[in-house]
Each structure stands twice: as C-alpha cells, then as structure tokens.
Amino acid sequence: MQRESNSKVFIFDTTLRDGEQAPGCSMSLREKLKIAHALNELNVDVIEAGFAAASPGDFESLKTIASEIDGATICSLARCNPQDIEAAAQAIDANPNKRIHVFVATSDIHLEHKLDMTQDAVVKAAFEGVKLAKTFCDNVEFSPEDASRTDRNFLVEVVNATIAAGATTINIPDTVGYSIPFEYGNLFKYLIENCEGSENVIFSAHCHDDLGLSVANSLAALESGARQVECTINGIGERAGNTSLEEICMAIKTRKEYFDFHTQIETKKLYPTSRLVSSITGMHIPRNKAVVGENAFSHEAGIHQHGMLQHASTYEIMKPEDVGIAKSNLVLGKHSGRHAFLDRVTELGFSLNTEELNAAFVEFKKLADRKKEIFDSDIEAIVINSESGITGPWELVDLEISSGKSWGASADIKLTHNDGRILENSSNGIGPIESVFKALEDLTGYSLKLTNFEIHSVSVGEDAQGEVTVTVRYDGQDYRGHGISTDIIESGALAYLEVINRIDRKKISRIR
Ligand SMILES: [Zn+2]
C-alpha cells in the first residue's frame, strides 16, 4: 500500500487562500506572487493560491501564479458547482502541475443552517463536483467541510462517493478547531479502515487553532495514516489561524526518530519566508512564537553570543541555522560592496532577481550613510521592503518636525509627484505622527482612516531602525504600508505615503 510504505508527508500550503481570509491579511497580486515564489523555494508540495470563483482579483492572481511558478503544484479551491469548478480549471490551466480542490459542507449544522440541503443531495453534489473537476485535471482533492463534526457513517458515504468519482486526495478538515488530538487521529483511522478505495488516496489534515491544538491534531492525523498536512506560514488564517507550517515541519524533522516521517521542505528557508509573510500581511510574529519567534532560540537576535556556541545543545533542540536564522557577527557598513551585500542576502535565505537586488542595494547604501553598523535584521528589512523599482508617484523630499509637551507638534513636509509637481505644506497636531499624517493628507488630497499603527525596532542599539506598519481604510478597502528609517517619525511618514502611493497607482491602472 502506497500510504504505509511511504513516510513522505506532503505539505499543502494555504497561506494565499485560507491565510488570506484572515481579517486584515488581504494581499495584492504583486504581494501574492512574491509569497508564491517564496513558497516554491521553500519547496512546498502544493500551493493553494486562491479561490478562483471568489472574485475577479482572486482569479487574476491564481492565473498569474499558475503561469509563473515552476515546481509546486498550483491549486484552486472550488465549491461543488460547475461555475466554480470551471473558473478554477481556467485559472490554473497554464501550469502542468495543477490541482482542483472541491469542497462541500457535510455536518448537520452546516446542512441545516448554511446549505439547506439533504444528505443525499450533498453526496450527489460531491460526486458530480469531483467528476467534473476530473475532466479538467487528474489531480483532484475533495474536502467535506466541518468533517470533524459530521456523523461518521455519513462521512464514510461522502468519502466513498468522491473516491469513486476519482478524488486523489481526501482532506478531513477540522474547520472550527473543535477536535482534540486523540479524537481527530481516531477519525482518520476509522475512515481509512472503512472507506472503499482508501488505500489509493492520500488522506489530508486541515486544522484550525481555536483551541491551540492545530499542530498536535495534524500530527495525530499523520500517526493515524494521513500523509498530507494543510498549513500556513506563521499559522495565519481565520480566527485563531491554521496549522503553522514551520511548526509542523520542524516537529517532523526534530522528532524524526519518533515519527519516521519526512517532508521535502527546505527548512533553511522557513525563517525568511516567515518574515516575508509577516511583513506583507502586517501580522507580527510574537516574540515567543515557536520556531520563528525572536525568542525561540536562546541566543539574542542580531547579536552573536559566544558563550552559547559551546553549550547550545543544553537548551536547544533545534539549531537556529536549520530554520534559516543565520545570525552572525558579520556586520556590514559603509564600505561593504555589492558583492558582500549579495553574499549576506543569499546567506539569509533570500533570492533576488537583478532588479530587486539593485533596488535593495540602493537602500542599503542609503542606510549605511546614516547608521554605522548594519545587522542581519536591517538587511532582512531592506530586502523584504524593497519593491523592485516600483515606487511613487509621490516621493518624500523633506520632513521637519517640532514638538513640545505644552503645545503639541507641527510638521513641514515637502513632496514631489512624478508629473513634476513639488508641493509643500505644514500641519499641526497633538503629536508629531498626527501632524505628519495630516500634512500628507492635505498635500495629496486624500482623507484616510487610520485603523492600525505599529512600530518596532528592527535591530539593536540606539541607532536601530524603527519599522512602522500602518493599516488605513479608504473607499471601503484596507491598505497597508511599511516604512523603515533610523528616524521613527520618518518611518511613519514613509508608511503613510506608501499607502497613498498604492491608492494612487491603483487609480491610475483603473483609468488605463
Ligand atoms: Zn480552513
């Protein structure tokens, strides 16, 4: 039997689908593409890149990802209806490695309150859906949504029908994060023992972290015969999130002797990918997050602690370099050339094209003029935030701030627009950030609603860079911007201006 003789665990990443559904995590096509490339380099088996029928934007990004990614299987989600399945097939058509993932809810509570369908109708829809998907591609996954709360006999009936229709992967989602490990593992055992043809398909776990058990549940499913895990980078996803890719992969790797499983993940790319996703979504990684959090390893980020080196194994069950934390005492500075910079970037696990490298190197030089020592975390921030040449139309030329405890603050700002305009303005506010944002809105003519403002220090020392992330609501949509500088007020101005530029660029592309 394929499943029992094979210890390979397939990693199905759904950062761009389930992860993106999390509030505040929506991404632009460009951002999704950047993440898709990173996932491909991480060597995931499957990238679920979207839900083609959900919106024209989803369709477009799936199509672009499917035509650009060479390696991982590209997957689109679809409900069990012809429109959804045809949209999915069309969107991923360009890639030779493609999968259609059809789903229908099966639990009583969903049947009654969401679908208003009988069990017989659900079995029929699932069968027809898989059958239709099979006419477009051989690789078809089926998910009975809310499986963990579905009557077991009925679940067997649905799974039997979809295996008969040709499904190659059967995913058993714990949609609401309700299961506990022993129970979830048992469910897989039961299905594998009782479903006809179960030996010919791969069973898959899809867990949510509502009770903090998603990784534990996924491991229990693997022990009971599942061979695919659906997960997201940093565990992002609806509510408490999905199974975290880095945690499940490192559990399998670290406890190899216990599980006797393996994945094909390039674990050295885990940390850079995690940072990239965090930066794009604006979802910060908690310091104590397993595997990729700043405190996950006993040594301090950014500084090399010699003492740790000799005795690392006393406290560390994983090596930081295994997950791509390549911290070293190698500090770059003003005199570091392009070659040294590229070496460091590569060492940190990033791969840039020439255009991206050029943009990042310009930023590096600018930073080196302001800051004596440039740490790995500074380089990471530069690489992640350099948008390969896409900037403007607005650019910040000058910024002057004064503030006082008794009277508030004022900001003088000078901007240029790539149509040749040079604009200047000054605004007052309660504090410097408010006055900067006001001045930017007045100059550019936008009225924005700031919904989130975060600041954190990129590296160590008094001259450390501050990274500001803002989330802004405009015209019913959320926009995120980042800004990095050794001056935190300037970081704020850059982040706010990035949002304004994004809105502007969107308008221009719409007019065209
Ligand atoms: Zn889910």
Residues whose N, C-alpha, C, O or C-beta is under 5 A from the ligand:
A	BS01	ZN	D18
